[in-house]
């Protein structure tokens, strides 16, 4: 539940973390856009999807940020006192679910795209992963907005089913495809799955807080900080790792391209 009052420290913590996410997503997207020509065309689809994911996240965090500022106001001089909920305004948690409904399936598309698998294998994986990811988010939302813990628990359990299926595909079926990847990126790609698992693990923990009778302003602030950190890891950091994989695979596929790019890096280093 959204608290009625936040202390100045609690308000500033949420404010600063929301700002951090906006900066992380926005400038990761800018970096990837500028760096797109530095990888081979066959891997640019993965980076293009990463740019879209970070762009969508930046947009929604702007909306979340505006919603937060409108929902909590203070009458103290200099804004150093407590912040209370503004009359007629409320923090909109729904922006997060709209964001996740779009970006979570695309995160899986990024991973499959950078593998550059045979079209038939790629399609088979996407047909399994994308609908499961969308279903996982869609089933979680009714429980998130419900004040009934029974209903929250029911939809939380239902959303766990597609989540478990995604893990099965990533850690069992996808492992066969990872064996065919260049040795230079095989370990990194394997660890990417754990990054997704680590970052996604924050969401069910926050979801369960009301079921564990953990509430109040501190719990709500912890949830917002947790969501923010998880989104940075799952989108911005994840995208940069995908870019590193795409660049390494580009060098491995085309030695001439690698020589040209390395020469460019050396020229930049000399100018510095």
PLY file of the C-alpha trace (Angstrom):
ply
format ascii 1.0
element vertex 272
property float x
property float y
property float z
element edge 271
property int vertex1
property int vertex2
end_header
0.00 0.00 0.00
1.16 3.54 -0.76
2.04 5.35 2.52
0.25 8.54 3.51
3.45 10.25 4.66
7.11 10.05 3.65
9.93 11.63 5.60
12.28 13.97 3.75
14.91 11.21 3.64
12.47 8.64 2.28
11.20 11.05 -0.37
14.74 11.98 -1.41
15.76 8.31 -1.65
12.95 7.43 -4.05
13.42 10.69 -5.98
17.14 10.06 -6.49
16.77 6.41 -7.48
14.07 7.24 -10.05
16.39 9.91 -11.45
19.26 7.39 -11.57
17.17 4.93 -13.59
16.19 7.62 -16.10
19.82 8.60 -16.64
20.98 4.97 -16.87
18.37 3.93 -19.43
18.54 7.09 -21.51
22.30 7.29 -21.88
22.70 3.54 -22.36
20.34 3.88 -25.32
22.37 6.83 -26.68
25.65 4.91 -26.30
24.27 1.85 -28.07
22.84 3.95 -30.89
26.22 5.63 -31.48
28.03 2.27 -31.25
25.71 0.37 -33.59
28.05 0.63 -36.64
30.86 -1.00 -34.63
29.30 -4.45 -34.85
28.44 -6.58 -37.86
24.95 -6.22 -39.39
23.90 -9.73 -38.34
24.11 -8.71 -34.67
22.56 -5.25 -34.97
19.04 -6.56 -34.45
19.93 -7.51 -30.88
21.38 -4.06 -30.16
18.45 -2.33 -31.83
16.09 -4.23 -29.53
18.28 -3.21 -26.56
17.98 0.45 -27.60
14.20 0.09 -27.81
14.07 -1.56 -24.36
16.12 1.22 -22.74
14.06 3.85 -24.55
10.78 2.35 -23.35
12.14 2.15 -19.79
13.38 5.76 -19.85
9.96 6.95 -21.05
8.06 5.07 -18.37
10.43 6.20 -15.64
9.80 9.80 -16.69
6.10 9.06 -16.16
6.78 7.30 -12.83
8.96 10.24 -11.73
6.22 12.76 -12.60
3.60 10.62 -10.85
5.76 10.42 -7.71
6.35 14.18 -7.60
2.64 14.87 -8.06
1.57 12.32 -5.45
3.74 13.58 -2.56
3.97 17.23 -1.60
5.27 19.24 1.34
4.37 22.60 2.81
7.69 23.05 4.57
10.06 25.80 3.49
12.90 24.40 1.39
11.21 20.99 1.13
12.94 19.58 4.23
9.85 18.42 6.10
7.59 15.42 5.69
5.81 14.74 2.39
2.14 13.74 2.40
-0.11 12.46 -0.34
-1.57 15.29 -2.36
-5.34 15.61 -2.45
-6.72 14.06 -5.62
-3.38 12.55 -6.65
-1.93 9.06 -6.25
1.27 7.33 -7.23
0.61 5.18 -10.31
2.35 1.79 -9.96
0.67 0.70 -13.20
3.37 2.42 -15.27
5.82 -0.27 -14.14
3.60 -3.09 -15.37
3.06 -1.43 -18.73
6.82 -1.08 -19.00
7.46 -4.71 -18.02
4.76 -6.00 -20.37
6.70 -4.44 -23.25
10.31 -4.81 -22.11
10.48 -8.24 -20.43
9.62 -10.17 -23.64
12.07 -7.93 -25.54
14.88 -8.76 -23.10
14.50 -12.38 -24.15
14.43 -11.34 -27.81
17.78 -9.56 -27.24
19.37 -12.72 -25.92
18.06 -14.93 -28.74
18.95 -12.36 -31.41
22.59 -12.00 -30.34
23.02 -15.78 -30.56
22.35 -15.53 -34.33
20.92 -19.04 -34.43
19.37 -20.75 -37.42
16.02 -19.13 -38.21
14.03 -22.26 -37.33
15.73 -22.67 -33.94
15.40 -18.94 -33.16
11.69 -18.92 -34.02
11.06 -22.01 -31.88
12.69 -20.36 -28.86
10.89 -17.04 -29.31
7.52 -18.73 -29.67
8.10 -20.32 -26.27
9.66 -17.37 -24.43
7.83 -14.23 -25.58
4.23 -15.32 -24.81
5.35 -16.80 -21.47
7.03 -13.50 -20.50
3.94 -11.46 -21.43
1.68 -13.88 -19.54
3.92 -13.69 -16.45
3.53 -9.89 -16.28
-0.18 -9.87 -17.16
-0.98 -12.38 -14.40
0.99 -10.43 -11.81
-0.80 -7.12 -12.35
-4.28 -7.97 -10.91
-2.60 -9.11 -7.70
-0.44 -5.99 -7.51
-3.40 -3.62 -7.60
-5.59 -5.74 -5.30
-5.94 -4.97 -1.61
-7.00 -8.57 -1.00
-4.04 -10.71 0.06
-5.84 -13.88 -1.03
-6.26 -12.54 -4.55
-2.70 -11.24 -4.52
-1.40 -14.67 -3.54
-3.49 -16.40 -6.21
-2.25 -14.23 -9.06
1.29 -14.35 -7.69
1.14 -18.15 -7.87
-0.34 -18.08 -11.37
2.39 -15.73 -12.64
5.02 -18.08 -11.20
4.00 -20.81 -13.67
5.17 -18.98 -16.84
8.21 -17.72 -14.89
9.22 -21.31 -14.11
8.69 -22.24 -17.75
10.97 -19.38 -18.90
13.69 -20.62 -16.54
13.30 -24.14 -17.94
13.77 -22.89 -21.52
16.72 -20.65 -20.58
18.62 -23.15 -18.45
17.72 -26.44 -20.15
16.75 -25.97 -23.77
18.92 -22.92 -24.50
22.04 -24.63 -23.13
22.22 -26.74 -26.30
22.47 -23.57 -28.41
25.11 -22.00 -26.14
27.46 -24.90 -26.83
27.61 -23.77 -30.45
28.67 -20.21 -29.59
32.31 -19.00 -29.84
34.37 -19.90 -26.78
35.11 -16.20 -26.19
31.46 -15.42 -25.36
30.05 -18.77 -24.23
30.62 -18.15 -20.52
29.31 -14.57 -20.71
26.12 -15.72 -22.43
25.62 -18.39 -19.80
26.01 -15.82 -17.02
23.51 -13.50 -18.69
20.78 -15.94 -17.73
21.82 -15.61 -14.08
21.74 -11.81 -14.38
18.13 -12.05 -15.55
17.32 -14.45 -12.73
19.00 -12.18 -10.14
17.30 -9.00 -11.34
13.89 -10.62 -11.85
14.14 -12.12 -8.37
13.66 -8.66 -6.86
10.13 -8.37 -8.28
8.53 -11.37 -6.51
10.20 -10.35 -3.23
8.59 -6.91 -3.46
5.32 -8.52 -4.57
5.28 -10.72 -1.46
5.80 -7.90 1.08
2.07 -7.30 1.76
1.51 -11.08 2.10
4.19 -11.14 4.80
2.51 -8.22 6.60
5.50 -6.01 5.86
4.22 -2.54 5.15
4.63 1.10 5.98
6.71 3.83 4.43
10.06 2.03 4.84
8.78 -1.10 3.05
7.32 1.00 0.23
10.58 2.91 -0.22
12.52 -0.39 -0.18
10.22 -1.70 -2.93
10.75 1.37 -5.14
14.54 1.21 -4.66
14.53 -2.54 -5.37
12.51 -2.11 -8.55
14.83 0.68 -9.68
18.04 -1.30 -9.12
16.52 -4.38 -10.76
15.51 -2.37 -13.83
19.02 -0.93 -14.19
20.53 -4.42 -14.02
17.96 -6.11 -16.24
17.96 -3.43 -18.95
20.95 -1.07 -18.99
23.65 -3.42 -17.65
22.17 -6.36 -19.55
22.17 -4.31 -22.78
25.83 -3.36 -22.35
26.76 -7.01 -21.87
24.75 -7.95 -24.98
26.69 -5.26 -26.86
29.98 -6.70 -25.63
28.94 -10.16 -26.83
27.88 -8.78 -30.21
31.20 -6.97 -30.59
33.23 -10.05 -29.62
31.26 -12.24 -32.04
31.73 -9.64 -34.79
35.49 -9.78 -34.30
35.42 -13.58 -34.24
33.36 -13.76 -37.46
35.31 -11.22 -39.52
39.03 -10.73 -38.93
39.23 -7.74 -41.31
36.44 -6.02 -39.41
38.30 -6.72 -36.15
41.50 -5.19 -37.53
39.68 -2.04 -38.67
37.89 -1.63 -35.32
41.04 -2.25 -33.30
42.87 0.34 -35.42
40.10 2.80 -34.65
40.43 2.12 -30.90
44.18 2.59 -31.07
43.80 5.89 -32.97
41.37 7.18 -30.33
43.75 6.13 -27.55
46.65 7.98 -29.23
44.62 11.16 -29.58
43.96 11.06 -25.84
0 1
1 2
2 3
3 4
4 5
5 6
6 7
7 8
8 9
9 10
10 11
11 12
12 13
13 14
14 15
15 16
16 17
17 18
18 19
19 20
20 21
21 22
22 23
23 24
24 25
25 26
26 27
27 28
28 29
29 30
30 31
31 32
32 33
33 34
34 35
35 36
36 37
37 38
38 39
39 40
40 41
41 42
42 43
43 44
44 45
45 46
46 47
47 48
48 49
49 50
50 51
51 52
52 53
53 54
54 55
55 56
56 57
57 58
58 59
59 60
60 61
61 62
62 63
63 64
64 65
65 66
66 67
67 68
68 69
69 70
70 71
71 72
72 73
73 74
74 75
75 76
76 77
77 78
78 79
79 80
80 81
81 82
82 83
83 84
84 85
85 86
86 87
87 88
88 89
89 90
90 91
91 92
92 93
93 94
94 95
95 96
96 97
97 98
98 99
99 100
100 101
101 102
102 103
103 104
104 105
105 106
106 107
107 108
108 109
109 110
110 111
111 112
112 113
113 114
114 115
115 116
116 117
117 118
118 119
119 120
120 121
121 122
122 123
123 124
124 125
125 126
126 127
127 128
128 129
129 130
130 131
131 132
132 133
133 134
134 135
135 136
136 137
137 138
138 139
139 140
140 141
141 142
142 143
143 144
144 145
145 146
146 147
147 148
148 149
149 150
150 151
151 152
152 153
153 154
154 155
155 156
156 157
157 158
158 159
159 160
160 161
161 162
162 163
163 164
164 165
165 166
166 167
167 168
168 169
169 170
170 171
171 172
172 173
173 174
174 175
175 176
176 177
177 178
178 179
179 180
180 181
181 182
182 183
183 184
184 185
185 186
186 187
187 188
188 189
189 190
190 191
191 192
192 193
193 194
194 195
195 196
196 197
197 198
198 199
199 200
200 201
201 202
202 203
203 204
204 205
205 206
206 207
207 208
208 209
209 210
210 211
211 212
212 213
213 214
214 215
215 216
216 217
217 218
218 219
219 220
220 221
221 222
222 223
223 224
224 225
225 226
226 227
227 228
228 229
229 230
230 231
231 232
232 233
233 234
234 235
235 236
236 237
237 238
238 239
239 240
240 241
241 242
242 243
243 244
244 245
245 246
246 247
247 248
248 249
249 250
250 251
251 252
252 253
253 254
254 255
255 256
256 257
257 258
258 259
259 260
260 261
261 262
262 263
263 264
264 265
265 266
266 267
267 268
268 269
269 270
270 271
